[in-house]
Amino acid sequence: MPKREHAYWETDQRAYRAAQEARRSRRMKVRIRKILALQALGFRVVQQALNHFRVNGRLDLFPLHNQWHDTRLGTKGSAPDLVVFTKEWIKS
C-alpha cells in the first residue's frame, strides 16, 4: 500500500476515534445527570466512583455500559435505560 493511502487511513482512524470519544463523553454526562435526578424522586443516590452509583444502599448502577447489580441478591444485568429500570426495580 502506498504511504499516502496509509497516512490517510491513520488520519481517518484518529478522527473516528476522536468522534467516538466525544459521543461517549456526551452520553455519559446525560446518563449521569439522569441517575442523579433520581434523588428528586426520593431515591438515595451515592456516587461511589466516576462510573458507579449506588441507589438506596442496594442497587449499583454503571452508566458507561448501562449495567446494574443488586448487591443483596447478587443478580446482575443490563438495561437500555437505567432510570426506567431503577423505577421498575423498586416497585418489585
Backbone as JSON Lines, residues from 0, in Angstrom:
{"i":0,"aa":"M","n":[0.85,-1.18,0.0],"ca":[0.0,0.0,0.0],"c":[0.9,1.24,0.0]}
{"i":1,"aa":"P","n":[0.61,2.2,-0.85],"ca":[1.42,3.42,-0.87],"c":[1.31,4.18,0.46]}
{"i":2,"aa":"K","n":[2.39,4.86,0.76],"ca":[2.44,5.58,2.04],"c":[1.34,6.62,2.14]}
{"i":3,"aa":"R","n":[1.0,7.24,1.04],"ca":[-0.01,8.28,1.05],"c":[-1.37,7.75,1.54]}
{"i":4,"aa":"E","n":[-1.77,6.58,1.04],"ca":[-3.05,6.0,1.46],"c":[-3.0,5.61,2.94]}
{"i":5,"aa":"H","n":[-1.85,5.11,3.35],"ca":[-1.71,4.7,4.75],"c":[-1.85,5.91,5.67]}
{"i":6,"aa":"A","n":[-1.24,7.01,5.3],"ca":[-1.35,8.22,6.12],"c":[-2.8,8.68,6.18]}
{"i":7,"aa":"Y","n":[-3.52,8.57,5.08],"ca":[-4.93,8.96,5.08],"c":[-5.72,8.05,6.02]}
{"i":8,"aa":"W","n":[-5.45,6.76,5.96],"ca":[-6.15,5.81,6.81],"c":[-5.91,6.12,8.29]}
{"i":9,"aa":"E","n":[-4.66,6.42,8.65],"ca":[-4.35,6.75,10.04],"c":[-5.07,8.02,10.49]}
{"i":10,"aa":"T","n":[-5.1,9.02,9.63],"ca":[-5.8,10.26,9.95],"c":[-7.29,9.99,10.11]}
{"i":11,"aa":"D","n":[-7.82,9.19,9.21],"ca":[-9.23,8.84,9.26],"c":[-9.56,8.09,10.56]}
{"i":12,"aa":"Q","n":[-8.7,7.16,10.95],"ca":[-8.92,6.41,12.18],"c":[-8.83,7.3,13.41]}
{"i":13,"aa":"R","n":[-7.9,8.24,13.42],"ca":[-7.78,9.17,14.54],"c":[-9.04,10.03,14.66]}
{"i":14,"aa":"A","n":[-9.53,10.49,13.53],"ca":[-10.74,11.31,13.53],"c":[-11.93,10.49,14.02]}
{"i":15,"aa":"Y","n":[-12.01,9.24,13.58],"ca":[-13.09,8.36,14.01],"c":[-13.03,8.13,15.52]}
{"i":16,"aa":"R","n":[-11.84,7.84,16.03],"ca":[-11.65,7.61,17.46],"c":[-12.03,8.85,18.27]}
{"i":17,"aa":"A","n":[-11.62,10.02,17.8],"ca":[-11.94,11.27,18.49],"c":[-13.45,11.5,18.51]}
{"i":18,"aa":"A","n":[-14.11,11.21,17.39],"ca":[-15.56,11.37,17.33],"c":[-16.26,10.4,18.28]}
{"i":19,"aa":"Q","n":[-15.77,9.16,18.33],"ca":[-16.34,8.15,19.24],"c":[-16.19,8.6,20.69]}
{"i":20,"aa":"E","n":[-15.02,9.09,21.05],"ca":[-14.77,9.54,22.42],"c":[-15.68,10.72,22.78]}
{"i":21,"aa":"A","n":[-15.89,11.62,21.84],"ca":[-16.77,12.77,22.09],"c":[-18.2,12.31,22.31]}
{"i":22,"aa":"R","n":[-18.67,11.36,21.48],"ca":[-20.03,10.83,21.66],"c":[-20.17,10.11,22.99]}
{"i":23,"aa":"R","n":[-19.16,9.31,23.34],"ca":[-19.18,8.57,24.6],"c":[-19.23,9.53,25.79]}
{"i":24,"aa":"S","n":[-18.46,10.6,25.71],"ca":[-18.41,11.58,26.78],"c":[-19.77,12.26,26.96]}
{"i":25,"aa":"R","n":[-20.4,12.64,25.86],"ca":[-21.73,13.27,25.93],"c":[-22.75,12.3,26.5]}
{"i":26,"aa":"R","n":[-22.69,11.05,26.05],"ca":[-23.62,10.03,26.51],"c":[-23.48,9.8,28.01]}
{"i":27,"aa":"M","n":[-22.25,9.75,28.5],"ca":[-22.02,9.55,29.93],"c":[-22.6,10.7,30.74]}
{"i":28,"aa":"K","n":[-22.38,11.93,30.29],"ca":[-22.89,13.09,31.02],"c":[-24.4,13.05,31.14]}
{"i":29,"aa":"V","n":[-25.07,12.68,30.07],"ca":[-26.53,12.61,30.08],"c":[-26.99,11.51,31.04]}
{"i":30,"aa":"R","n":[-26.36,10.34,30.96],"ca":[-26.75,9.23,31.83],"c":[-26.51,9.56,33.3]}
{"i":31,"aa":"I","n":[-25.4,10.21,33.6],"ca":[-25.1,10.58,34.99],"c":[-26.13,11.58,35.51]}
{"i":32,"aa":"R","n":[-26.47,12.58,34.68],"ca":[-27.49,13.56,35.1],"c":[-28.83,12.87,35.38]}
{"i":33,"aa":"K","n":[-29.19,11.91,34.55],"ca":[-30.45,11.19,34.74],"c":[-30.43,10.38,36.03]}
{"i":34,"aa":"I","n":[-29.31,9.75,36.32],"ca":[-29.21,8.96,37.56],"c":[-29.29,9.88,38.78]}
{"i":35,"aa":"L","n":[-28.57,10.98,38.73],"ca":[-28.6,11.91,39.86],"c":[-29.98,12.55,40.04]}
{"i":36,"aa":"A","n":[-30.75,12.65,38.95],"ca":[-32.1,13.2,39.04],"c":[-33.04,12.28,39.81]}
{"i":37,"aa":"L","n":[-32.65,11.04,40.02],"ca":[-33.47,10.13,40.81],"c":[-33.62,10.63,42.24]}
{"i":38,"aa":"Q","n":[-32.67,11.45,42.71],"ca":[-32.76,11.99,44.05],"c":[-34.02,12.84,44.23]}
{"i":39,"aa":"A","n":[-34.41,13.53,43.19],"ca":[-35.62,14.36,43.25],"c":[-36.88,13.51,43.38]}
{"i":40,"aa":"L","n":[-36.78,12.23,43.03],"ca":[-37.92,11.32,43.13],"c":[-37.91,10.56,44.46]}
{"i":41,"aa":"G","n":[-36.97,10.9,45.34],"ca":[-36.94,10.27,46.65],"c":[-35.94,9.14,46.81]}
{"i":42,"aa":"F","n":[-35.18,8.86,45.78],"ca":[-34.16,7.81,45.88],"c":[-32.91,8.38,46.55]}
{"i":43,"aa":"R","n":[-32.21,7.55,47.27],"ca":[-30.93,7.94,47.85],"c":[-29.84,7.48,46.9]}
{"i":44,"aa":"V","n":[-29.16,8.41,46.25],"ca":[-28.14,8.09,45.24],"c":[-26.79,8.57,45.74]}
{"i":45,"aa":"V","n":[-25.82,7.65,45.78],"ca":[-24.46,7.98,46.2],"c":[-23.52,7.6,45.07]}
{"i":46,"aa":"Q","n":[-22.67,8.55,44.67],"ca":[-21.7,8.27,43.61],"c":[-20.47,7.64,44.25]}
{"i":47,"aa":"Q","n":[-20.23,6.37,43.94],"ca":[-19.11,5.61,44.5],"c":[-17.81,5.91,43.75]}
{"i":48,"aa":"A","n":[-17.93,6.06,42.44],"ca":[-16.8,6.35,41.56],"c":[-17.35,7.08,40.35]}
{"i":49,"aa":"L","n":[-16.5,7.43,39.42],"ca":[-16.94,8.16,38.24],"c":[-18.05,7.41,37.5]}
{"i":50,"aa":"N","n":[-17.94,6.09,37.42],"ca":[-18.87,5.28,36.65],"c":[-19.61,4.29,37.56]}
{"i":51,"aa":"H","n":[-19.91,4.68,38.79],"ca":[-20.54,3.75,39.73],"c":[-21.41,4.53,40.71]}
{"i":52,"aa":"F","n":[-22.69,4.21,40.73],"ca":[-23.65,4.85,41.62],"c":[-24.37,3.78,42.42]}
{"i":53,"aa":"R","n":[-24.67,4.06,43.67],"ca":[-25.45,3.15,44.5],"c":[-26.75,3.82,44.86]}
{"i":54,"aa":"V","n":[-27.85,3.12,44.58],"ca":[-29.19,3.64,44.82],"c":[-29.79,2.91,46.02]}
{"i":55,"aa":"N","n":[-30.25,3.67,46.99],"ca":[-30.88,3.14,48.2],"c":[-30.01,2.11,48.91]}
{"i":56,"aa":"G","n":[-28.7,2.24,48.81],"ca":[-27.79,1.36,49.52],"c":[-27.78,-0.07,49.03]}
{"i":57,"aa":"R","n":[-28.39,-0.33,47.89],"ca":[-28.51,-1.71,47.44],"c":[-28.24,-1.93,45.95]}
{"i":58,"aa":"L","n":[-28.74,-1.06,45.12],"ca":[-28.64,-1.25,43.67],"c":[-27.47,-0.43,43.12]}
{"i":59,"aa":"D","n":[-26.51,-1.11,42.51],"ca":[-25.38,-0.43,41.89],"c":[-25.69,-0.21,40.41]}
{"i":60,"aa":"L","n":[-25.42,1.01,39.94],"ca":[-25.64,1.36,38.53],"c":[-24.31,1.76,37.91]}
{"i":61,"aa":"F","n":[-24.06,1.28,36.72],"ca":[-22.85,1.58,35.97],"c":[-23.26,2.17,34.61]}
{"i":62,"aa":"P","n":[-23.32,3.5,34.51],"ca":[-23.88,4.13,33.3],"c":[-23.05,3.97,32.03]}
{"i":63,"aa":"L","n":[-21.79,3.66,32.13],"ca":[-20.98,3.55,30.91],"c":[-21.52,2.47,29.98]}
{"i":64,"aa":"H","n":[-21.9,1.34,30.55],"ca":[-22.41,0.22,29.75],"c":[-23.84,-0.15,30.1]}
{"i":65,"aa":"N","n":[-24.55,0.76,30.82],"ca":[-25.94,0.52,31.23],"c":[-26.09,-0.8,31.98]}
{"i":66,"aa":"Q","n":[-25.22,-1.04,32.93],"ca":[-25.28,-2.27,33.72],"c":[-25.72,-1.98,35.14]}
{"i":67,"aa":"W","n":[-26.27,-2.98,35.81],"ca":[-26.73,-2.86,37.18],"c":[-26.33,-4.11,37.96]}
{"i":68,"aa":"H","n":[-26.34,-3.97,39.29],"ca":[-26.0,-5.09,40.16],"c":[-26.76,-4.93,41.47]}
{"i":69,"aa":"D","n":[-27.56,-5.92,41.83],"ca":[-28.26,-5.92,43.11],"c":[-27.3,-6.53,44.12]}
{"i":70,"aa":"T","n":[-26.82,-5.72,45.07],"ca":[-25.78,-6.18,45.99],"c":[-26.29,-7.21,46.99]}
{"i":71,"aa":"R","n":[-27.57,-7.22,47.28],"ca":[-28.1,-8.2,48.24],"c":[-28.35,-9.56,47.6]}
{"i":72,"aa":"L","n":[-28.95,-9.55,46.42],"ca":[-29.26,-10.81,45.76],"c":[-28.11,-11.33,44.91]}
{"i":73,"aa":"G","n":[-27.19,-10.45,44.56],"ca":[-26.07,-10.85,43.7],"c":[-26.44,-10.95,42.23]}
{"i":74,"aa":"T","n":[-27.62,-10.46,41.86],"ca":[-28.02,-10.52,40.46],"c":[-27.45,-9.32,39.7]}
{"i":75,"aa":"K","n":[-27.2,-9.55,38.42],"ca":[-26.61,-8.52,37.55],"c":[-27.34,-8.51,36.23]}
{"i":76,"aa":"G","n":[-27.15,-7.43,35.51],"ca":[-27.73,-7.36,34.19],"c":[-27.48,-6.02,33.54]}
{"i":77,"aa":"S","n":[-28.12,-5.83,32.41],"ca":[-28.03,-4.55,31.72],"c":[-29.44,-4.15,31.31]}
{"i":78,"aa":"A","n":[-29.62,-2.86,31.11],"ca":[-30.93,-2.32,30.74],"c":[-30.73,-1.17,29.77]}
{"i":79,"aa":"P","n":[-31.64,-0.99,28.83],"ca":[-31.49,0.11,27.87],"c":[-31.48,1.47,28.54]}
{"i":80,"aa":"D","n":[-32.29,1.63,29.61],"ca":[-32.36,2.89,30.33],"c":[-32.33,2.57,31.83]}
{"i":81,"aa":"L","n":[-31.26,2.94,32.5],"ca":[-31.1,2.59,33.92],"c":[-32.11,3.29,34.81]}
{"i":82,"aa":"V","n":[-32.56,4.47,34.44],"ca":[-33.53,5.2,35.27],"c":[-34.87,4.48,35.24]}
{"i":83,"aa":"V","n":[-35.33,4.11,34.07],"ca":[-36.59,3.36,33.94],"c":[-36.46,2.03,34.68]}
{"i":84,"aa":"F","n":[-35.33,1.36,34.5],"ca":[-35.11,0.09,35.19],"c":[-35.17,0.27,36.7]}
{"i":85,"aa":"T","n":[-34.52,1.31,37.22],"ca":[-34.49,1.55,38.67],"c":[-35.89,1.77,39.22]}
{"i":86,"aa":"K","n":[-36.7,2.54,38.53],"ca":[-38.07,2.77,38.98],"c":[-38.86,1.46,39.03]}
{"i":87,"aa":"E","n":[-38.7,0.63,38.0],"ca":[-39.39,-0.66,37.97],"c":[-38.83,-1.62,39.02]}
{"i":88,"aa":"W","n":[-37.53,-1.59,39.23],"ca":[-36.88,-2.47,40.2],"c":[-37.37,-2.17,41.61]}
{"i":89,"aa":"I","n":[-37.55,-0.9,41.93],"ca":[-38.01,-0.5,43.26],"c":[-39.45,-0.98,43.5]}
{"i":90,"aa":"K","n":[-40.27,-0.95,42.46],"ca":[-41.66,-1.39,42.59],"c":[-41.75,-2.87,42.93]}
{"i":91,"aa":"S","n":[-40.8,-3.66,42.42],"ca":[-40.89,-5.12,42.62],"c":[-40.32,-5.57,43.93]}
